[in-house]
Amino acid sequence: MRLTTPAQAIAAIPSSSTIFMHSAVAAPGLLIDALMNRARAGELLDMRVVQIHTDGPAPYGDPEFADIFRTTCFFVGGNLRKAVAEGRADYAPVFLSEVPAVFRSGAVPVDVALIHVSPPDRHGYVSLGTSVDVSLAAIESAKLVIAQINPCMPRTHGDGIIPVSMIHYGVECDVPLHEIKTPKITEVESAIGRHVASLVEDGATIQMGIGSIPDATLSFLTSHRDLGIHTEMFSEGLIQLVESGVVTGAHKRVLPHKIVGSFLMGSRRLYDFVHDNPSVMMLESSFVNDTAVIRQNPRVTAINSAIEVDITGQVCADSIGTRHYSGIGGQMDFMRGATLSEGGKAIIAMPSTTASGVSRIAATLNQGAGVVTTRGHVRYVVTEYGVAELYAKPLRQRARALINIAHPAHRETLERQAFERYHVLPDSL
């Protein structure tokens, strides 16, 4: 590895390259800035970027660089939603478990990997820190690897420990990682969290995302015992359960007693918690999200969210109509893995309405909306009004169960729409 400046390292990238950006809060901001400086100077042409999602600025998606950069997102983050909507970037729907194989197989070739790592240890190894996910596969596939080396990046255990010999250019810095503020939990989210927590059994293995509903759910698990964690991502809401002894992983069959994740996002408190913590294993998404691995753990409880659910149980989680909002991610990996697990539960949790009052439970999905989780995979749907258990229920009974947890202001309309569809009075559904 050659230590140098951001400008000198980025100067090694030729035009017509495909560049992988390290994921989430590991996005290497200094290297991205240097890349944009070269683009502004007219030194780069026909560039492509591939990534899942990144936090912080993503200027390569700005109109200024529309003739230079084209980005493919396997998950659409907030910093590139406008670029995708306006045609400067693309969304590629792929299960998170399969993205590493996309890189390794050459289906999407990677020429350059821009990454963000911890300083080398005394053995000459750095850590990918907060994001192993699909990043390890991109690094192994790239012809040129440029690393932003930062003592603020936690040294996490697992697949992300790589030798400095894999890195061609290193740029030393000392800059804070992007932090995700802990969201304020509303009454609605608290009610949802309480309902979801009621479905979690002692000894269960939990998968959850980030945000108010997962954090609300975690806050209601403080009296549970021997929970395990096997999840693609986690946030600092988990720390309290670990420190209070609720999370032990004693009943897990895959890496018992270990907290297994693929990437993480949060505040400095979370980054300090995982730093050199042997109880946390950050592993590649091809393993963490593998249904065959997930199902081995007992009572896997997968908690995911949605944009809308129709009265048959179809789940749209990546688009608002035709507008792509996020991505498939690992939802189907874990929903399927949970249903195959002994005693597992696949849960979709969401508020009953949008911020503008539109029902998230609908007679039919919006035109153009994509189905991420099929009606055959979802077992439970939860709103602030309760739990709808859908497993093995006919469509008419599903409709009744879902209407019962819809916002009261929308139930009459939904009942009328269900009658038009199934020709049965609402009380008979």
C-alpha positions as CSV (number, residue, x, y, z in Angstrom):
1,M,0.0,0.0,0.0
2,R,1.3,3.4,-1.0
3,L,0.3,6.3,1.3
4,T,-0.5,9.5,-0.6
5,T,-3.0,12.4,-0.9
6,P,-6.6,12.1,-2.0
7,A,-5.8,13.9,-5.3
8,Q,-2.8,11.7,-6.1
9,A,-4.7,8.5,-5.2
10,I,-7.7,9.4,-7.4
11,A,-5.4,10.4,-10.2
12,A,-4.7,6.7,-10.7
13,I,-8.3,6.1,-11.8
14,P,-8.7,6.1,-15.6
15,S,-11.8,7.2,-17.6
16,S,-14.4,4.6,-18.5
17,S,-14.0,2.9,-15.0
18,T,-16.7,1.4,-12.9
19,I,-16.2,2.5,-9.3
20,F,-17.7,0.8,-6.2
21,M,-18.5,3.1,-3.3
22,H,-18.2,1.7,0.2
23,S,-21.6,1.4,1.8
24,A,-23.7,3.4,4.2
25,V,-21.7,5.5,6.8
26,A,-18.5,4.0,5.4
27,A,-18.8,6.2,2.3
28,P,-15.3,7.7,1.8
29,G,-16.1,11.4,1.7
30,L,-12.5,12.7,1.1
31,L,-12.0,10.3,-1.9
32,I,-15.4,11.2,-3.3
33,D,-14.5,14.9,-3.1
34,A,-11.2,14.3,-4.9
35,L,-13.1,12.3,-7.6
36,M,-15.5,15.2,-8.1
37,N,-12.5,17.6,-8.4
38,R,-11.1,15.5,-11.2
39,A,-14.5,15.5,-12.9
40,R,-14.8,19.2,-12.7
41,A,-11.4,19.6,-14.2
42,G,-12.6,17.6,-17.3
43,E,-10.2,14.7,-16.6
44,L,-12.8,12.0,-16.4
45,L,-15.3,10.6,-19.0
46,D,-17.8,7.8,-19.2
47,M,-17.6,6.9,-15.5
48,R,-19.9,4.4,-13.7
49,V,-20.6,4.0,-10.0
50,V,-22.1,0.9,-8.4
51,Q,-23.2,0.7,-4.7
52,I,-26.0,-0.4,-2.4
53,H,-26.6,2.9,-0.6
54,T,-24.4,5.5,1.0
55,D,-24.9,8.2,3.7
56,G,-23.8,11.7,3.3
57,P,-23.4,13.6,0.0
58,A,-23.4,11.7,-3.3
59,P,-22.4,14.5,-5.8
60,Y,-21.8,12.1,-8.6
61,G,-25.6,11.9,-9.0
62,D,-25.9,15.7,-9.3
63,P,-27.0,17.3,-12.6
64,E,-23.6,18.9,-12.9
65,F,-22.0,15.5,-13.5
66,A,-24.8,13.9,-15.6
67,D,-22.6,13.6,-18.7
68,I,-19.7,12.0,-16.7
69,F,-21.2,9.7,-14.1
70,R,-23.9,7.0,-14.3
71,T,-24.8,5.3,-11.0
72,T,-26.4,1.9,-10.5
73,C,-28.0,1.5,-7.0
74,F,-28.8,-1.9,-5.6
75,F,-30.7,0.1,-2.9
76,V,-31.8,3.7,-3.4
77,G,-30.8,5.9,-0.6
78,G,-32.1,9.4,0.1
79,N,-29.1,11.0,-1.5
80,L,-29.8,9.5,-4.9
81,R,-33.6,9.2,-5.0
82,K,-33.9,12.4,-7.1
83,A,-31.1,11.2,-9.5
84,V,-33.0,7.9,-10.0
85,A,-36.3,9.7,-10.5
86,E,-34.8,12.1,-13.0
87,G,-32.9,9.4,-15.0
88,R,-29.3,10.2,-13.9
89,A,-29.0,7.0,-11.9
90,D,-30.6,3.5,-12.1
91,Y,-32.1,1.1,-9.6
92,A,-31.1,-2.6,-10.0
93,P,-33.5,-4.9,-8.0
94,V,-31.3,-7.7,-6.6
95,F,-31.5,-9.5,-3.3
96,L,-28.8,-8.3,-0.9
97,S,-27.7,-11.9,-0.4
98,E,-26.9,-12.1,-4.2
99,V,-25.1,-8.8,-4.7
100,P,-21.6,-10.2,-3.8
101,A,-22.0,-12.9,-6.5
102,V,-23.0,-10.2,-9.0
103,F,-19.5,-8.7,-8.5
104,R,-17.5,-11.9,-8.2
105,S,-19.2,-13.4,-11.3
106,G,-18.4,-10.3,-13.4
107,A,-22.1,-9.7,-14.1
108,V,-21.3,-6.2,-12.9
109,P,-17.5,-5.8,-13.3
110,V,-15.8,-3.5,-10.8
111,D,-12.6,-1.7,-11.8
112,V,-12.0,0.5,-8.7
113,A,-13.1,0.2,-5.1
114,L,-13.2,3.3,-2.9
115,I,-13.3,2.2,0.7
116,H,-13.0,3.5,4.2
117,V,-11.1,1.5,6.8
118,S,-9.5,1.5,10.2
119,P,-5.8,2.0,10.6
120,P,-3.6,-1.1,10.2
121,D,-3.0,-3.2,13.3
122,R,0.4,-4.5,14.3
123,H,-0.1,-7.5,11.9
124,G,-0.8,-5.3,8.9
125,Y,-4.6,-5.7,8.7
126,V,-7.3,-3.1,8.4
127,S,-11.0,-3.4,9.1
128,L,-13.9,-2.5,6.9
129,G,-15.6,-1.4,10.1
130,T,-19.2,-0.5,9.8
131,S,-19.8,-2.1,6.4
132,V,-18.8,-5.5,5.2
133,D,-22.1,-6.3,3.4
134,V,-21.3,-6.4,-0.4
135,S,-18.1,-4.4,0.0
136,L,-15.7,-7.2,0.5
137,A,-16.8,-8.8,-2.8
138,A,-16.3,-5.5,-4.6
139,I,-12.8,-5.1,-3.1
140,E,-11.8,-8.7,-4.1
141,S,-13.1,-8.1,-7.6
142,A,-11.5,-4.6,-8.2
143,K,-8.3,-4.0,-10.1
144,L,-7.6,-0.9,-8.1
145,V,-8.4,-0.4,-4.4
146,I,-8.1,3.1,-2.8
147,A,-8.7,3.4,1.0
148,Q,-9.5,6.3,3.3
149,I,-7.7,5.3,6.5
150,N,-9.4,6.7,9.5
151,P,-9.0,6.1,13.3
152,C,-12.7,7.1,13.7
153,M,-13.6,3.9,11.8
154,P,-14.2,1.1,14.4
155,R,-12.2,-2.1,14.1
156,T,-14.9,-4.7,13.8
157,H,-14.3,-8.5,13.8
158,G,-15.4,-10.9,11.1
159,D,-15.0,-10.9,7.3
160,G,-14.0,-7.3,7.1
161,I,-10.4,-7.8,8.4
162,I,-8.3,-7.5,5.2
163,P,-4.5,-7.2,4.7
164,V,-3.0,-3.9,3.6
165,S,-1.6,-5.8,0.6
166,M,-5.1,-5.7,-0.9
167,I,-5.0,-1.9,-0.9
168,H,-3.0,0.0,-3.6
169,Y,-3.3,3.5,-2.3
170,G,-4.0,4.7,1.2
171,V,-5.1,8.2,2.3
172,E,-4.8,8.9,6.0
173,C,-7.3,11.2,7.7
174,D,-9.0,11.8,11.0
175,V,-12.6,12.8,10.3
176,P,-15.8,11.8,12.2
177,L,-18.0,9.1,10.6
178,H,-21.5,10.1,9.4
179,E,-23.9,9.7,12.3
180,I,-27.6,8.7,12.2
181,K,-29.6,10.6,14.8
182,T,-31.7,8.4,17.1
183,P,-35.3,9.1,16.0
184,K,-37.9,10.4,18.4
185,I,-40.5,7.6,18.9
186,T,-44.1,8.8,18.4
187,E,-47.2,7.3,20.1
188,V,-48.1,5.5,16.9
189,E,-44.6,3.9,16.6
190,S,-44.6,3.0,20.3
191,A,-47.9,1.2,19.8
192,I,-46.6,-0.7,16.8
193,G,-43.4,-1.6,18.8
194,R,-45.5,-2.9,21.6
195,H,-47.6,-5.2,19.3
196,V,-44.4,-6.4,17.5
197,A,-42.7,-7.2,20.8
198,S,-45.7,-9.3,21.9
199,L,-44.9,-11.6,19.0
200,V,-41.2,-12.1,20.1
201,E,-40.6,-15.2,22.2
202,D,-37.8,-15.8,24.7
203,G,-34.9,-17.4,22.9
204,A,-35.8,-15.9,19.5
205,T,-33.2,-14.8,17.0
206,I,-34.0,-11.3,15.9
207,Q,-33.6,-9.5,12.5
208,M,-34.6,-5.8,12.4
209,G,-33.7,-2.7,10.6
210,I,-33.1,0.9,11.6
211,G,-35.6,3.6,12.6
212,S,-38.3,4.4,15.0
213,I,-40.3,1.2,14.8
214,P,-37.3,-1.2,15.3
215,D,-36.1,1.1,18.2
216,A,-39.6,1.1,19.7
217,T,-39.8,-2.7,19.4
218,L,-36.4,-3.1,21.1
219,S,-37.6,-0.8,24.0
220,F,-40.4,-3.3,24.7
221,L,-38.1,-6.3,24.9
222,T,-36.4,-5.5,28.1
223,S,-38.1,-8.3,30.1
224,H,-37.3,-11.0,27.4
225,R,-34.6,-13.6,27.9
226,D,-31.8,-15.0,25.8
227,L,-32.6,-13.2,22.6
228,G,-30.1,-13.7,19.7
229,I,-29.2,-11.3,16.9
230,H,-28.7,-12.3,13.3
231,T,-29.5,-9.3,11.1
232,E,-28.2,-7.6,8.0
233,M,-28.0,-4.3,9.9
234,F,-28.5,-2.9,13.3
235,S,-28.4,0.4,15.2
236,E,-27.7,1.5,18.7
237,G,-31.2,0.6,20.0
238,L,-29.6,-2.8,20.4
239,I,-27.0,-1.7,23.0
240,Q,-29.4,-1.4,25.9
241,L,-30.6,-5.0,25.4
242,V,-27.0,-6.3,25.3
243,E,-25.9,-4.4,28.4
244,S,-29.0,-5.5,30.3
245,G,-28.3,-9.1,29.5
246,V,-31.4,-9.6,27.4
247,V,-29.3,-10.5,24.3
248,T,-27.2,-13.5,25.0
249,G,-27.5,-15.6,21.8
250,A,-27.5,-18.7,23.9
251,H,-30.0,-20.5,21.7
252,K,-28.6,-19.6,18.3
253,R,-27.2,-22.4,16.3
254,V,-25.2,-20.2,13.9
255,L,-22.5,-18.4,15.8
256,P,-24.1,-18.7,19.2
257,H,-23.4,-15.9,21.7
258,K,-22.4,-13.7,18.8
259,I,-24.2,-10.6,17.4
260,V,-24.1,-11.2,13.7
261,G,-24.6,-8.3,11.3
262,S,-23.5,-7.1,7.8
263,F,-23.5,-3.4,8.2
264,L,-24.5,-0.9,10.9
265,M,-25.5,2.7,11.2
266,G,-25.9,5.0,14.3
267,S,-24.0,7.4,16.5
268,R,-20.6,7.5,17.9
269,R,-21.9,5.4,20.8
270,L,-22.6,2.5,18.5
271,Y,-19.3,2.8,16.7
272,D,-17.5,2.7,20.1
273,F,-19.6,-0.3,21.2
274,V,-18.6,-2.4,18.2
275,H,-14.9,-1.3,18.2
276,D,-12.7,-4.3,18.8
277,N,-15.8,-6.1,20.4
278,P,-15.3,-9.8,19.9
279,S,-19.0,-10.5,20.6
280,V,-19.9,-8.6,17.3
281,M,-19.3,-10.4,14.0
282,M,-19.6,-8.3,10.8
283,L,-19.9,-10.7,8.0
284,E,-20.7,-10.6,4.2
285,S,-24.3,-10.4,3.2
286,S,-23.9,-13.6,1.1
287,F,-23.7,-15.4,4.4
288,V,-25.7,-13.2,6.8
289,N,-28.7,-13.0,4.3
290,D,-28.5,-16.6,3.1
291,T,-31.8,-18.3,3.7
292,A,-30.1,-21.6,4.3
293,V,-28.1,-20.0,7.1
294,I,-30.9,-17.9,8.6
295,R,-33.3,-20.9,8.9
296,Q,-30.8,-22.8,11.1
297,N,-31.4,-20.5,14.0
298,P,-34.5,-21.1,16.2
299,R,-37.6,-18.8,16.2
300,V,-36.1,-16.3,13.8
301,T,-38.3,-13.2,14.1
302,A,-37.8,-11.0,11.0
303,I,-39.2,-7.5,11.5
304,N,-39.4,-5.4,8.3
305,S,-41.3,-2.4,7.1
306,A,-43.4,-1.5,4.0
307,I,-44.7,1.4,2.0
308,E,-48.1,-0.3,1.5
309,V,-49.8,-3.7,1.8
310,D,-52.9,-4.7,-0.2
311,I,-55.8,-6.7,1.3
312,T,-54.4,-10.0,-0.1
313,G,-51.1,-9.5,1.8
314,Q,-48.8,-8.3,-1.1
315,V,-46.1,-6.1,0.3
316,C,-44.6,-3.1,-1.5
317,A,-41.5,-2.0,0.2
318,D,-39.3,-0.3,-2.5
319,S,-41.5,2.1,-4.5
320,I,-44.3,4.6,-4.3
321,G,-46.2,3.8,-7.4
322,T,-43.6,3.9,-10.2
323,R,-41.2,6.0,-8.1
324,H,-38.4,4.0,-6.7
325,Y,-37.8,4.9,-3.0
326,S,-35.5,2.2,-1.6
327,G,-34.9,-1.3,-2.7
328,I,-35.5,-5.0,-2.2
329,G,-32.5,-5.1,0.2
330,G,-32.6,-8.1,2.5
331,Q,-36.3,-8.1,3.2
332,M,-37.1,-11.3,1.2
333,D,-34.0,-13.0,2.4
334,F,-35.1,-12.7,6.0
335,M,-38.8,-13.1,5.5
336,R,-38.3,-16.4,3.8
337,G,-35.5,-17.4,6.2
338,A,-37.8,-16.7,9.1
339,T,-40.7,-18.7,7.8
340,L,-38.4,-21.7,7.3
341,S,-36.9,-21.4,10.8
342,E,-38.4,-23.6,13.5
343,G,-41.0,-21.4,15.2
344,G,-40.0,-18.4,13.1
345,K,-42.1,-15.4,12.4
346,A,-42.1,-13.1,9.4
347,I,-43.5,-9.7,10.4
348,I,-44.3,-6.5,8.4
349,A,-44.7,-3.5,10.7
350,M,-45.9,-0.1,9.6
351,P,-48.1,2.8,10.6
352,S,-51.7,2.5,9.3
353,T,-51.4,5.7,7.3
354,T,-48.9,7.9,5.6
355,A,-48.0,11.3,7.0
356,S,-50.7,12.8,4.8
357,G,-53.3,10.4,6.0
358,V,-53.4,7.9,3.1
359,S,-54.1,4.4,4.1
360,R,-51.1,2.1,3.9
361,I,-53.5,-0.9,3.8
362,A,-55.1,-0.7,0.3
363,A,-57.5,-2.7,-1.8
364,T,-54.8,-2.8,-4.5
365,L,-51.3,-1.6,-4.6
366,N,-50.6,1.7,-6.4
367,Q,-50.3,1.4,-10.1
368,G,-46.6,0.6,-10.9
369,A,-45.8,-0.4,-7.3
370,G,-43.5,-3.4,-7.0
371,V,-44.1,-6.5,-4.9
372,V,-41.1,-7.1,-2.7
373,T,-42.6,-9.7,-0.4
374,T,-45.3,-11.9,-1.9
375,R,-48.7,-12.7,-0.3
376,G,-47.3,-16.2,0.2
377,H,-44.4,-15.1,2.4
378,V,-45.8,-12.6,4.8
379,R,-47.1,-14.1,8.1
380,Y,-47.9,-11.1,10.2
381,V,-48.8,-7.5,9.5
382,V,-48.7,-5.0,12.4
383,T,-50.0,-1.5,12.7
384,E,-50.7,0.7,15.7
385,Y,-54.2,-1.0,15.7
386,G,-53.0,-4.5,16.2
387,V,-51.7,-7.7,14.6
388,A,-53.1,-9.4,11.5
389,E,-52.1,-13.0,11.3
390,L,-52.3,-14.1,7.6
391,Y,-50.6,-17.5,7.6
392,A,-52.7,-20.1,5.6
393,K,-55.7,-17.8,5.6
394,P,-57.9,-17.5,2.5
395,L,-58.0,-14.2,0.7
396,R,-61.3,-13.2,2.2
397,Q,-60.1,-13.8,5.8
398,R,-56.9,-12.0,5.0
399,A,-58.9,-9.0,3.9
400,R,-60.9,-9.0,7.1
401,A,-57.8,-9.3,9.3
402,L,-56.0,-6.5,7.5
403,I,-59.1,-4.2,7.5
404,N,-59.3,-4.7,11.2
405,I,-55.9,-3.1,11.7
406,A,-56.4,-0.3,9.2
407,H,-57.0,3.2,10.4
408,P,-60.7,3.5,11.4
409,A,-61.2,6.4,9.0
410,H,-60.4,4.0,6.0
411,R,-62.1,0.8,7.1
412,E,-65.5,1.5,5.6
413,T,-64.0,2.2,2.2
414,L,-61.8,-0.9,2.4
415,E,-64.8,-3.0,3.4
416,R,-66.8,-1.7,0.4
417,Q,-63.8,-2.4,-1.9
418,A,-63.4,-5.9,-0.4
419,F,-67.1,-6.6,-1.0
420,E,-66.8,-5.6,-4.7
421,R,-63.9,-8.0,-5.0
422,Y,-65.1,-11.0,-3.0
423,H,-68.9,-10.5,-3.2
424,V,-69.3,-11.1,0.5
425,L,-70.7,-8.8,3.2
426,P,-67.9,-7.3,5.5
427,D,-69.0,-9.3,8.5
428,S,-68.7,-12.5,6.5
429,L,-65.2,-11.8,5.3
